[in-house]
Amino acid sequence: MKQRIVTISRTYGSGGRIIGQKLAEDMGVPFYDRALIDRIAEETGFSKEMIENAEMKAKNSFLYTLATSLGGTEMPELTDSH
């Protein structure tokens, strides 16, 4: 089975977390959110702030690197055209 990694960029109050949780449930895959950053910080000893700052740099982010190294493919960014 191919590994599936979906990332959702969202703004505060947009309901992205609920959408992500529902999508993960429907796809039968794990859901990760800020808890993953907390776990990485705990396991590596890096500060949460350092990990969050690194994560804001999309193509240089840890999760982007992890996703593409596991066989994920880059998809074009979907934006609201309004």
Buried (B, 14 or more C-beta within 10 A) or exposed (E): EEEBBEEEEEEEEEEBEEEBEEEBEEEEEEBBEEEBBEEBBEEEEBEEEEBEEBBEEEEEBBBBEEBEEEEBEEEEEEEEEE
